[in-house]
Amino acid sequence: MHISHLSLTNFRNYAQLELALSPGLVVLWGGNGEGKTNFLEAIYFLATSRSPRATTEGELVHWDVWNQDLPVTRLTAQVHRSDGEVRLEVALRGLSKGPEREGEDAPRLFDHGLWVQKHIRVNGLPTRAADLMGRLIVVLFNAPDMDMVGGAPTLRRRCLDVLNSQADVRYLRTLQRYQRVVTQRNYLLRALREGQAARGELDFWDEELVKNGAYLVARRHQTLAALNPLTQEMYRSLSPQEGELRLVHLCPLVEETAGPDNENPSSIQDRFRKQLDKAYPREVAQGMTLVGPHRDDFLFLGGGRPMGLFASRGQQRALTLAFKLAEAQLLKRLTGELPVLLLDDVLSELDAPRRRHLLEAIAPYHQVFITTTDVAQAEAAGISQARLLEVEGGNIP
């Protein structure tokens, strides 16, 4: 899989970009703030319809067009897959008034006072975000990922969700349904706390929570089990001197010793219902759902210790890279496609041996994008066949 053409219009600091691309390694170099990370973000946005770093989609609109009445941001990519070509397009359009409906594609209001609506097309046909996922498969490593090992559980859950959503459209739709159920159930729990609802009104939402949540938990458990040996192998390659590494799923809905084959949604559902009954008084008191996959996590254990507490910055960077490369291998196994790798400033804090091991690990992939502020550093790392693209002020000559 690779991108053969990328077009950006009014995206971040890119007013207009038309770029033909080929398989292989592409090194984007330039100073800070020139648009290297924005370039990777654009590809990720085309693959997932979500930004890995923006809090609102209004942030993605090129600032020079905010003075227009109806700004338009458009991203398109021609993607070569093993089963043929596909054209992806995601556009953000400004609207003069608010939404007439709700949902994932409904317009949203941003700080500039304009409503912005997202439009997605695949091969020219309008489609929903769920049907975009998996058309262009990507794995991203960027600065926020440095917090994956020791940061908040949200980041680790999101990583698993993006991985599973690219490989399994049912997972994404189940996740979207589960998130809506949690929102509605929380609203009802607050009503129960205020004496404005009866407990029986929870029955429908409890069953929806259990049914959808159990599937998510089972898939995450299977994914972590598959990632475990792959991450270990990659970590040993990047850090041969390090000891044993394990990924441990922290979720009370699965048995502590359960393997991927003897945990299934049915057994998880039974535990889920029991824990909901037990948590009911606390949930009403707090007005929120306290049990479910939106609360689980996983740990990186090295030598039996949580690496988020004991690993150095260099170890955490190598470990995150190992996890991302393992993710790419698993996506290849699940989808039959080698994902496009997006590696932001990946070389700067790696020593020479780790850079060499990284380049060996990414060599089999059809298309890899690496950003750097120091092109000499990239060349010194042994990159000889890469295409070098200078990025300056949102332009690539």
N, C-alpha and C positions, 0 to 999 in steps of 0.2 A: 504494500500500500504506500502511495506517495501522492503529494500535491503537485500537479503539473502547472497550475496557474493560480495566483492569488490576487485579488482586487480589493482594495480598501478605499472607501470614500467617507471622509469626515469622521474617521475613527481615531479617538485620542488625538495625538499630534500629527496624524497622517491625513492631510487634506485630500490627497489622491495618490494612489499607488497601483501600478499594474506591473506584476512581476512574474515572469516565466520561471519555473523551477524544474529541476531534474532530480532523479534519485541520487542518494549519496549524502555526504556530510556537508552542511552549510554552516559557516561561522559568520555570525553577525557581530561586527566590532564597531566601536565608537565610544565617545565619552558618556558620562552619566547624563541621563535625562534626554538622550537623543532619540529614543524610540525603540531600542532593542527589546526590552521587556514588553512593550506595547505590541510589537510584532508577534511575539509568542502568545500573548493574550488573545490577539485576534484569531489565531488558529484554534486555540482552545475554545473560544466563544463560538466559532463555526462548528466545532465538534459537539459541543454540549449545550449551546444557547445560554450559557452562564459564564460570568466573569470569575476568575479565581481570586480576584482581589478587590473589585469595586463593590461598594455597599449599595449603590443604586445604578441602574443602567444609564441614567442621565450623565454620569461621570464619563461614559464612553464616547459621548458626542463631542466632536471637535469644537473647541471653544469659539472659533471664528464664525460658526454658523448659528450660534445662539441668538444673534441679532436678527436672524431671519424669522419670518412669521412661523414657518413650518419646517424646522430643520430635519434633514434626513441623513442618517448614517447607514451605510450599506457595506456588507462584507460578502464576497463570493469566492468560492474555491472550486476548481475542477480537480476531482480526486480520482486517481487510478486505483481500482481495487482488483483483486484476483478474479472477480465475477463481472468486471466491466467498469465503465466510467460512470461517475455520478457528479452532478453539479449541485452545490449547496449554496444557499443564500440566506442571510439573516439581515433584516433591515429594522432600524429604529426610526419611526416616523413621528414627528411632532403633530399634535392635534390642538385645535383651537378651543375645545371644550372637553369636559370630563367624560368618564365612561358611562355607557348605557347598560353594561353587563359586568359580571364578575368572572373570575377564573384566572388560570395561569397566563393567558394571552390578553387579559384585559389591560387597558391603558393604566399608567401609573403617573402620579404627579411628582415632579421634581422641584428642586429649589428655585429653578429659573422661572417657575410659574407656568410651565407648559406640561401638558400631558404627553407622554411618550408611549407609543404602542409598538410591540415587537411583531414582525411578520417573518415567517419562516417558509422557505420554498425548497423543495427537493426536485431536481430536474424540471424546474419551472412550475411545479404544482404546489399550491398552498398545503402546508402540513402543520402538525402540532409538534411541540418540543419533544414529546416522547417518541415520535417517529423519526426525529432527526438523529437521536443517539444511536451510535453504532455504525453510522454511514462513514464517518471519519473517526478512526480510533486513535486516541492520543494518550500519552503519558507525560505529565508535566512535573518537572522539578524546579521550584523557584524559592525565593527567600522565605516566605511564610512556612514552607515545608520543614525548615530547620527546627520548628517548634513541634514537629510531629512526635518526636521521641519523648519529650518531657513536657509538652504543652497541654492545653485543655483537650478533653476527650472529643469535643466537637470536630476538631481537625481530623482525628483518626477515623471517626465515623463517616465524615464526608468523603475521605479517601476511599473507604470501602464502598460507599454508595455510588461514587462515580465509576469505580472499577466494575461493580456488578451491573450497573445500569447500561454500560457500554456493551456488556456481554449478554445481557438478558433483559429484553424489553418488558417481560412480566415483572421483573424486580422493580423497574422504574415506575411502572403503573401502580404496583402494590405500594411502593413508598409514597407516591403522591396521594393515594387513597388513605394510607395510614396517617399521614400528616393532617389531612382534613378531618379524620375521625378524632385525632387528639385535640384539635382545635374545638370541635363541637362538644366533645366530652368535657373538656375543661370549662366551657361555658356552662354546661349543665351542672358540673360539680360546684361551681360558684353559686348557681341558683339553689342547689340543695343546701349549701351553707347558709343562705339567706332565708331558707324555709319557703322558697318559691317553686319547689319541684318535689316529686316523690321518687324514692329510690328505684321503683320499677321502671322509671323512664330511662334508667341507665342500661337496661338489659340489652336493647338493640345495639347501642354503642359499644358495650362490653364485648359482645360477640364479634362485631366488626373489628374491634381493636385486637382481639385474640386471633382471629382468622388471618388478618393481614400481618400483624406483628410476628406471629409464629413463622410465617414464610420468610420474612426478612431476617429473623434471628438464625433460622436454619441455613439460609444462603450465606450469611456472614460467617457462620461457624465453618461451613464447608470451604469458603474462600480462604479463611485464615489457616485452615489445615493444609490447603494446597500451597499457600504462600510460605509456610514455615520452612520446608527444606530448600525452597528456591532462594529465600532471603538468606538462609544460613550459607548456602553455596556462594552467593554473590558477596556476602560480607567477608567470608574467608578469602575471596579473591582480592577484594579491596584492602583488607586488613588481615594478612596471613598470621600476624602475631596474636590476634585476639582469640579468646576462648569460645566456648559454646554459646550459641544464641538461640532463643526460643521466642515465639509469639504466643501469648496466652490470652484467650478470650475471657474477658470479665463480664459475665452475664449470668444472673441468677436463674435464668430460664433454661440453661443447659446444665447437664451434669458435669461436674468438674473433670471427670475422667473420660467424658464422652468423645469418641472419635467422629469423623465426618460421616461415617456410614451408619452409625447406630443412633444418631440424633435426627429426628424428622419432625415436620410441623405438627403431627398428631400428638406426639409425646410432649412437645413444647407447649401446645395448647392446654393440656391438662395442668401443667405447672402454672401457666399463665393465669388460668381461672382461679386457682387456689390463692395465688399471690394477690390477685385483685381483691378477692374477698378479705384477705388479711389486711390489705392496705386501705380498705374503704374509709375507716374513720380518719386516717391521716390525710387521705386525698380530699375529703370533704373539708377538713379543717384548713388545708392549704389551697384548696381550689384549683388543683392541678393533678394531672395523671403522673403517678410516681413509679409505675411499673411498665416496662416495655423496651423495645429496641432503641428508643430515643434516649435511653439512660445507660446503655451498655458502653463498653470500652474494650481496648486490648492493650497489653503491655509488651514492651521489648525487654526480655530478661537476658542478662549476660552473666554467666557464672552464678545463676540463681538470684541475682540482684536486679532491681529495676534500673535500667540504663538511663531513664529519664532523670534519676537522682544522682547517679554516680559517673556517667560517661562524660568525657571532656567534649568540648565543642567539636574538635576534629573527629572524635569517635561518633558523635551524633550525626555529623555531616555524612560520614562514610556509611553509617547505618541507614540513614534516610535514602541515600543513593542506592544502597543495596536493596532496600524495600521497593523503590521505584523500578529498578531493573527487574526485580522478581515480578512485580506487577505486570510489566511489559511481557515477560515470558508467559505468565498465566493467561493474559489476554490472547496471545498467539495460540495457546492451547485451546482456549474456549471458543475462539472465533475463526481460527484458521488464517488470520491476517496478522502480519507484523505491524504493530502500531507505529505511528510517527512519534519520535521522541523529541520533547521540547525541554532543553536543559539550560536554565538561566544562570549565568555566572557560575558554572559548575567547576571551573578549573582553579579559581582564585585561591581557595584555601586547601587545596590538595597538594601533597608533596609529589615529587617526581614519580615514585613507584606507583602511587595511587592513580595518578593521571594516566600512566601507561596501562594499568589494569582496567581503568574505565574505558579507554579507547579500544582495548581488546574486546570488552564486553559489548560495546555498541556497534562494533564492526559488522555483525550480521544484519543489522536493520537497514531497510530500504531507504529511509530518509530520517536524518537527525539534524536538528537545529541547535546550535550552541551559541550563546552570547558571551562576549568578553569585552572588557575595556582595554585589554592589552593584547594586540594581535601578535606581538613578538612572543608573548607567553604561550599562546595557542600553537604557534609554529614550533616553539621549543619543546612542546609536549609531544611532538611527533606527528602532527597533522600535516600530511603532505598532499593528499588528494582532495582536500576540502575546497569548496567554493567559498571565497572570501567576499563578503558584502559589507561595505562601509555604510553605517547608518548615521545620518546627520540631519538633525532637525525634522525628523519624520520623512526624510527622503533617502532613497537608495539609488544612487546614480547607475 
